[in-house]
């Protein structure tokens, strides 16, 4: 499908594996759609951005990806032998902790699979390392200079047998210079920098190349920019929809960032994601609900 010519332009184009995950909470299993592009594209589209998704998955699962169409997201699937998936095991007493094991991996993207879609921001939203390698990242940076956003998870979360293990990104020094908007969580920032303190780690990552670092943690989200450090706290009444927290936050931040400054964008993203975390699945509330939470 990479030969399809698309005349449209977008605010945000997201590249990443769509997933069919097995989420287990207190021993209760449920197979659900997932992946950063799944949660993120819905949040960005509902924020008001014109969004497209390029993904790699088995054709038998295309119908799950096409569910994004109802949110106004355009989808460009590429066929793969497998659809990526992760088993996430939670205890409701602490939804911030989870045990993740791989189910399947859809493989590394080839440049020929990635349509050259005009966009304001191009998001590399990987869930497992090697979806996008450094040569491809360099090519995408050349295509979209100053427009690359990326989740550090997609370069650090490695397949090792039947386990998913976080390791420092071997090409981090070179790779971070190609990214304008970098997303990570507190675990990833500590592994990447060797620094436990969130502020120090975020500033260290920013000094390595990205213009903005969006760092999620147990209390909320902190953004590091040239204009300063901005943060907002979670206000969720429940953590039943914890899966997809970072993906939702990053995408809604980027979508809002197209029209506002970082302070307004991080406050918007934290409020929207707080509401998302109250219910499993992608963000399903109205924008009026987000605005009401911001006024509190």
SVG drawing of the C-alpha trace seen along z (x, -y; Angstrom):
<svg xmlns="http://www.w3.org/2000/svg" viewBox="-18 -31 44 48">
<polyline fill="none" stroke="black" stroke-width="0.4" points="0.0,0.0 3.0,-2.3 2.5,-3.1 -0.8,-4.9 -0.5,-8.6 -2.0,-10.8 -2.7,-14.5 -3.8,-15.4 -1.7,-17.0 -1.9,-16.4 -1.1,-18.1 0.3,-14.9 1.5,-11.6 2.2,-8.7 4.3,-5.7 4.3,-2.7 3.0,0.8 -0.7,1.3 -1.0,3.9 -3.4,6.6 -2.6,6.8 -3.6,9.0 -4.3,6.9 -4.6,8.7 -5.8,7.0 -6.1,8.9 -6.0,12.1 -8.8,11.1 -7.7,11.3 -9.0,9.1 -7.7,8.9 -7.7,5.3 -6.3,3.1 -3.2,1.1 0.0,-0.6 1.1,-4.2 -0.6,-4.9 -3.9,-3.6 -4.2,-5.6 -2.2,-8.6 -4.0,-9.1 -7.4,-9.3 -6.2,-11.8 -4.6,-14.0 -7.6,-13.8 -10.0,-14.7 -7.8,-17.6 -8.4,-18.9 -5.5,-17.8 -5.8,-16.2 -4.1,-12.8 -2.8,-10.0 -1.4,-6.6 1.0,-4.4 1.2,-0.9 2.5,2.6 0.3,5.5 -1.2,8.8 -4.0,8.2 -6.4,10.3 -6.2,7.4 -6.7,4.5 -10.3,4.3 -9.1,3.3 -6.9,0.6 -9.8,-0.7 -11.7,-1.4 -9.7,-4.6 -11.6,-5.9 -14.6,-6.7 -12.4,-9.2 -11.4,-10.9 -8.0,-9.3 -6.8,-8.3 -5.0,-4.9 -2.4,-3.5 -1.7,0.2 1.2,2.2 1.0,6.0 3.2,8.0 3.3,11.7 2.5,10.8 0.6,8.2 2.6,6.9 1.2,7.6 2.2,7.3 0.8,9.0 0.4,6.4 -0.2,7.7 -1.4,5.3 -2.6,5.3 -5.4,2.8 -3.8,1.8 -0.9,0.2 -1.7,-0.4 1.6,-2.2 3.4,1.1 3.0,3.7 4.8,6.9 5.1,6.8 5.9,9.8 5.9,10.0 3.2,11.8 4.4,11.0 6.5,8.4 5.5,7.1 9.1,6.3 11.2,3.4 9.8,0.8 11.2,0.4 11.4,-3.1 9.2,-1.8 6.4,-1.3 6.3,-4.9 4.2,-7.2 5.6,-10.7 2.7,-12.5 3.0,-16.3 2.7,-17.0 3.6,-19.5 4.8,-16.8 5.9,-13.3 5.7,-11.0 7.7,-7.8 5.5,-6.0 7.2,-2.6 6.3,-0.1 9.3,2.2 12.9,1.4 13.9,2.0 10.6,0.9 12.6,-2.1 16.4,-1.8 18.9,-4.6 19.3,-4.7 15.6,-5.0 15.4,-7.7 18.1,-9.7 16.1,-9.4 12.9,-10.5 14.7,-13.4 15.9,-14.5 12.3,-14.3 10.9,-16.1 13.7,-18.4 12.7,-19.9 9.4,-18.0 10.4,-14.6 8.7,-13.5 9.6,-10.2 8.9,-8.1 12.1,-6.8 10.3,-3.6 10.5,-2.6 14.3,-2.6 14.8,-1.1 12.2,1.6 14.0,4.7 12.9,8.2 15.0,10.7 13.6,14.2 10.2,14.2 10.9,10.9 10.7,7.2 13.7,5.5 14.7,1.8 18.3,1.0 20.0,-2.3 19.6,-3.1 23.0,-2.2 22.8,-5.0 21.3,-7.5 24.0,-10.2 23.4,-10.4 19.7,-9.6 18.6,-12.2 20.1,-15.0 17.5,-14.1 14.5,-14.4 12.7,-17.7 10.0,-16.4 11.1,-13.5 8.7,-11.6 9.8,-9.3 8.7,-8.2 10.7,-8.3 12.0,-4.8 13.2,-5.4 14.8,-8.8 16.7,-7.2 18.0,-4.3 19.0,-6.8 20.8,-9.2 21.7,-7.3 19.9,-10.0 17.0,-9.2 15.9,-12.8 13.2,-13.7 14.2,-17.3 17.9,-16.5 17.2,-13.6 14.9,-15.7 17.4,-18.5 20.1,-16.1 18.1,-14.6 17.2,-18.0 20.9,-18.9 21.5,-16.0 19.5,-17.4 15.7,-17.5 14.1,-21.0 11.3,-19.7 11.3,-16.7 7.9,-15.4 8.4,-13.3 5.6,-11.4 5.8,-10.1 3.6,-8.9 2.5,-12.4 2.0,-13.9 3.9,-15.2 6.8,-17.6 8.0,-19.4 11.5,-20.8 11.7,-23.6 13.9,-26.5 11.3,-28.7 11.5,-26.8 10.1,-23.8 6.3,-23.3 4.4,-20.6 0.9,-19.5 -0.5,-16.9 -2.8,-14.0 -6.3,-14.4 -7.7,-11.0 -10.4,-9.6 -9.5,-6.1 -6.6,-4.3 -8.7,-1.6 -7.6,-3.0 -3.9,-3.3 -2.7,-1.5 -1.9,-4.1 -1.2,-7.0 2.1,-8.1 0.8,-7.7 -2.3,-9.7 -0.3,-12.4 2.3,-12.8 -0.1,-12.9 -2.5,-15.4 0.4,-17.6 1.7,-17.6 -1.7,-18.4 -2.3,-21.2 1.3,-22.5 0.4,-23.2 -1.7,-26.1 -0.4,-27.0 2.7,-27.3 4.2,-24.5 2.6,-25.5 -0.9,-25.4 -0.2,-22.2 1.1,-20.3 -1.9,-21.4 -4.2,-20.3 -2.5,-16.9 -2.5,-16.1 -6.2,-17.0 -7.2,-15.0 -5.1,-12.0 -6.5,-12.2 -10.0,-11.6 -8.7,-8.9 -7.2,-7.0 -10.6,-6.6 -11.8,-4.2 -10.0,-1.5 -9.4,-2.2 -8.6,-5.5 -9.9,-8.9 -13.6,-8.8 -14.8,-12.0 -15.8,-15.4 -13.5,-18.3 -15.9,-20.2 -15.0,-17.7 -11.3,-18.5 -12.0,-22.2 -14.1,-21.8 -11.2,-19.9 -8.8,-22.6 -11.0,-25.2 -10.8,-23.3"/>
</svg>
